[in-house]
Amino acid sequence: MPAISQLRAWWAQRPPAAGAAVMATGIVSIGLHLTGYEFLSRISLVLACAAWLALAADFGVRLLWDRAGWLEEACTPPGLTAVAATTVLGTRLSVLGWQRPAEALLALSAVLWPVLLLVVLRHWKRRMPGGVFLVCVATQGLSVLCATLAAAVGPVWLAHTGLVLFWLGIVLYGVAFAHFDVREVVRGAGDQWVAGGALAISALAGAKLIAAHHVNPYLWNDDDSEVLRAATVALLVLAFASYCVLAVAELGWPRLRYDVRRWATVFPMGMTAVASLSAATALGVTGLKGPGQVLLWISVAAWLAVAAGAVHVMITAGTHRPTGSDRPTGPLRSRAPR
């Protein structure tokens, strides 16, 4: 059937960065839930689950029958989207009240995280694109899921584990920034936004840990709580600032051609919105809800635009053989001189 052949042709071109599509769809679902658009949120959740299952199947098939290709992809930071996407989906399921599936996804991501993280860190280079910040995103994604489950089902050790991962994620952000090619801000194909998304998910992790403390007031002492609040506020401010810088760079140096790495633009947009909405509740700052809602609808519009581009590529993939101009050069191949 032509439709199936087109889908297979498109899927064969899929780099590991396509996992960002699950992350983007999942975080949009969370944002829509937080703003009361539950029907749209459930639709997004179904799409995220379907995409995650497809990626999980591809992950397993490559691991079993294409070990060399799997290792090649696992050595790149976008390979960590497997962890980040799993934690985002698990967080949404926990918010929905499905704690057992969320716990299963936490266990799966906890197994994948150290393996993929160590492999990626061993293959780092100088002047890397924005995907380098996925070491922070994956770590903070685990922190968010731990804190969410701690608030929902109560284990204190989950909250403490989430706190350790929160601070580790901040350290990894600093290390990643030292390897980031800042010129990608004005010429990146979309994954440069992960630099801001990593700050936003760090702020979300802080907000979730504060929310867990509201459920169990014995989690942290007063000093720890104040430090956590201050760190969350600082991270949120930095996330907003990076959002503005990246948005201005998009306007000054437009890059309108579709690229699969544009999903890595939608995710940080949605994550900044969700971090703002969650911090508004956790910190008791209602003034953050308005900006969060505005940013959410911007991310929804971006999701629709990128989804339309993906559908167009899928349709055309079955009608002509992809050329170098059609296919992305890969999420980690920086154009900076070595």
C-alpha positions in Angstrom: 0.0 0.0 0.0 1.4 3.5 -0.9 0.6 5.0 2.5 2.5 2.2 4.3 5.5 2.5 1.9 5.5 6.3 2.5 5.5 5.8 6.2 8.3 3.2 6.0 10.4 5.5 3.8 9.9 8.4 6.3 10.7 6.2 9.3 13.9 4.9 7.7 15.2 8.5 7.7 14.3 9.1 11.3 17.3 10.1 13.4 17.3 9.6 17.2 16.2 13.2 17.7 12.7 12.2 16.7 12.3 11.2 20.4 11.9 14.9 21.0 8.5 14.6 19.2 7.3 12.4 22.1 8.7 14.9 24.6 7.0 17.8 22.8 3.7 16.1 22.6 3.8 14.9 26.2 4.7 18.3 27.6 1.9 20.0 25.6 -0.5 17.4 27.1 0.6 18.3 30.6 0.3 22.0 29.8 -3.2 21.6 28.5 -4.2 19.6 31.6 -2.9 22.3 33.9 -5.0 24.9 32.1 -8.2 22.9 32.1 -8.3 21.7 28.5 -8.6 18.1 29.4 -10.1 16.8 26.2 -7.2 18.3 24.1 -4.8 17.0 26.7 -6.1 13.5 26.4 -5.8 13.6 22.6 -2.2 14.8 22.9 -1.5 12.0 25.5 -2.8 9.4 23.0 -0.5 10.7 20.3 2.4 10.8 22.7 1.8 7.2 23.8 1.5 6.0 20.2 4.7 7.7 19.3 6.5 6.4 22.4 5.4 2.8 21.6 6.7 3.1 18.0 10.0 4.5 19.2 10.3 1.8 21.9 9.7 -0.9 19.3 12.3 0.7 17.1 14.7 0.9 20.0 14.3 -2.8 20.8 14.6 -3.9 17.2 17.8 -1.9 16.6 19.3 -3.2 19.9 18.6 -6.9 18.9 19.3 -6.9 15.1 21.3 -3.7 14.4 23.7 -3.5 17.3 26.2 -1.3 15.5 23.6 1.2 14.4 22.1 1.3 17.9 25.5 1.9 19.5 26.2 4.7 17.0 23.0 6.5 17.9 23.3 5.8 21.6 26.7 7.6 21.7 25.1 10.9 20.7 23.2 13.1 23.2 19.9 12.8 21.2 20.0 9.1 22.3 19.0 10.4 25.7 15.6 11.4 24.3 14.7 7.8 25.1 15.0 8.6 28.8 13.5 12.1 28.6 10.5 11.0 26.6 9.8 8.2 29.0 9.9 10.4 32.0 7.7 13.0 30.4 5.1 10.3 29.5 5.4 8.9 33.0 4.8 12.3 34.6 1.6 12.8 32.5 0.3 9.3 33.5 1.0 10.0 37.1 -0.9 13.3 36.9 -3.7 11.4 35.3 -3.8 9.1 38.3 -2.3 6.0 36.6 0.5 5.5 39.2 1.4 1.9 38.4 2.2 2.6 34.7 4.1 5.8 35.8 6.1 3.7 38.3 7.0 1.2 35.5 8.1 4.0 33.3 10.2 5.4 36.1 11.9 2.0 36.6 12.6 1.8 32.8 14.0 5.3 32.6 16.1 4.7 35.7 17.7 1.7 34.1 18.4 3.4 30.8 19.6 6.7 32.2 23.0 5.7 33.7 23.9 3.5 30.7 23.1 6.1 28.1 24.5 9.0 30.1 27.9 7.4 30.6 28.1 6.4 26.9 27.2 10.0 25.8 29.6 11.6 28.2 32.5 9.4 26.9 31.9 10.7 23.4 31.6 14.4 24.0 33.5 16.9 21.8 34.0 20.6 21.7 31.5 23.0 20.1 28.5 20.8 20.1 24.9 21.7 19.1 22.0 22.1 21.6 21.5 18.4 21.9 24.4 18.4 24.4 22.0 19.7 27.0 20.0 16.5 26.9 22.3 15.2 29.7 20.6 17.7 31.9 17.1 17.2 30.5 17.1 13.5 31.0 18.4 13.8 34.5 15.9 16.5 35.5 13.1 14.4 33.8 13.9 11.7 36.3 13.8 14.2 39.1 10.4 15.5 37.9 8.9 12.0 37.8 10.4 11.1 41.2 8.9 14.2 42.8 5.5 13.7 41.1 5.2 10.1 42.3 6.4 11.1 45.7 3.6 13.6 46.0 1.1 11.1 44.6 2.0 7.8 46.4 4.1 9.0 49.3 7.5 7.3 49.4 10.0 9.7 51.0 13.0 8.1 49.3 11.5 9.1 45.9 11.5 12.8 46.9 15.1 12.5 48.2 16.2 10.8 45.1 14.5 13.5 43.0 16.4 16.2 45.0 19.8 14.5 44.4 19.0 14.3 40.7 17.9 18.0 40.7 21.2 19.2 41.9 23.1 16.7 39.6 21.1 18.0 36.7 22.2 21.6 37.4 25.8 20.5 37.5 25.4 18.7 34.2 23.9 21.8 32.7 27.1 23.7 33.5 29.3 21.0 32.0 27.1 20.9 28.9 27.3 24.6 28.5 31.1 24.4 28.5 30.8 22.1 25.4 28.0 24.1 23.7 28.8 26.0 20.5 27.0 29.3 21.2 27.0 30.1 17.5 24.2 27.5 17.2 21.9 30.0 18.7 21.8 31.9 15.4 22.2 29.0 13.0 20.9 25.8 14.7 18.2 23.8 13.0 16.0 23.7 16.2 17.9 21.8 18.9 19.6 25.0 20.1 16.4 25.5 22.1 17.3 22.6 24.3 19.7 25.1 26.1 16.6 26.9 27.4 14.5 23.8 27.8 17.1 22.3 30.1 16.7 25.3 32.4 12.9 25.1 32.2 12.8 21.4 33.1 15.2 22.2 36.0 12.8 24.8 37.2 9.9 22.4 36.9 11.8 19.8 38.9 12.3 22.4 41.6 8.6 23.2 41.6 7.6 19.6 41.8 9.9 19.0 44.8 8.4 22.0 46.5 4.9 20.6 45.7 5.9 17.3 47.2 7.0 19.2 50.4 3.5 20.7 50.5 2.1 17.1 50.7 4.7 16.0 53.2 5.9 18.9 55.3 8.6 16.7 56.8 10.6 16.2 53.6 12.9 19.2 54.0 13.8 21.5 56.8 13.3 25.3 56.6 16.8 26.0 55.3 16.5 23.3 52.6 13.1 24.6 51.5 14.4 28.2 51.2 17.4 27.1 49.1 15.1 25.0 46.9 12.7 27.9 46.4 15.5 30.3 45.6 17.1 27.9 43.1 13.7 27.3 41.4 13.0 31.0 41.0 16.5 31.6 39.7 16.2 28.7 37.2 12.8 30.0 36.0 14.2 33.5 35.5 17.1 32.0 33.4 14.6 29.9 31.4 12.6 33.0 30.6 15.7 34.9 29.6 17.0 32.1 27.4 13.5 31.9 25.8 13.7 35.6 24.9 17.3 35.3 23.5 16.4 32.2 21.4 13.1 33.8 20.1 15.0 37.0 19.1 17.6 34.9 17.3 14.8 33.1 15.4 13.4 36.5 14.3 16.8 37.8 13.3 18.0 34.7 11.5 14.8 32.9 10.3 15.1 29.2 9.6 11.7 28.3 8.2 12.6 25.0 6.5 11.3 21.9 8.3 13.8 19.8 10.2 13.1 17.0 12.6 15.1 18.9 15.2 12.2 21.4 15.3 10.6 19.0 17.8 13.4 20.0 20.0 12.1 23.6 19.7 8.6 22.7 20.6 9.6 20.8 23.7 11.4 23.7 25.4 8.6 26.1 24.5 6.0 23.8 26.1 8.4 23.1 29.1 8.8 26.8 29.8 5.0 27.1 29.9 4.5 24.1 32.2 7.4 25.2 34.5 5.7 28.7 34.8 2.3 27.2 35.5 3.7 24.7 38.0 5.8 27.2 39.8 2.8 29.5 40.1 1.1 26.9 42.2 4.1 25.6 44.1 5.5 29.1 44.9 2.2 30.7 45.4 2.9 33.3 42.7 -0.3 33.6 40.7 1.2 36.2 38.4 3.0 33.4 36.6 -0.2 31.8 35.4 -0.8 34.4 32.7 2.6 34.2 31.1 2.4 30.4 31.4 -0.9 30.3 29.5 0.4 32.6 26.7 3.5 30.5 26.3 1.5 27.3 26.3 -0.6 28.4 23.3 2.6 29.5 21.5 3.9 26.0 22.0 0.6 24.5 20.7 0.9 26.6 17.6 4.5 25.6 17.2 3.5 21.9 17.6 0.9 22.2 14.9 3.4 23.8 12.5 6.0 21.2 13.1 3.5 18.4 12.9 2.3 19.7 9.5 5.9 19.7 8.3 6.4 16.2 9.5 3.3 15.0 7.7 4.4 16.7 4.5 7.8 15.0 4.7 6.2 11.6 5.4 3.9 12.1 2.3 6.7 13.1 0.0 9.2 10.5 1.3 7.4 7.8 -0.7 7.5 9.8 -4.0 11.2 10.5 -4.3 14.5 9.3 -3.0 15.8 11.6 -0.2 18.8 13.7 -1.1 21.3 15.4 1.1 19.2 18.6 1.1 16.1 16.6 2.2 17.7 14.9 5.1 19.0 16.6 8.3 22.7 16.3 8.6 22.2 14.8 12.1 21.5 16.4 15.4 25.1 16.4 16.6 27.1 17.4 13.6 28.1 20.9 14.3 29.3 23.1 11.5 31.9 24.7 13.6 35.5 24.0 12.7 37.3 21.4 14.8 
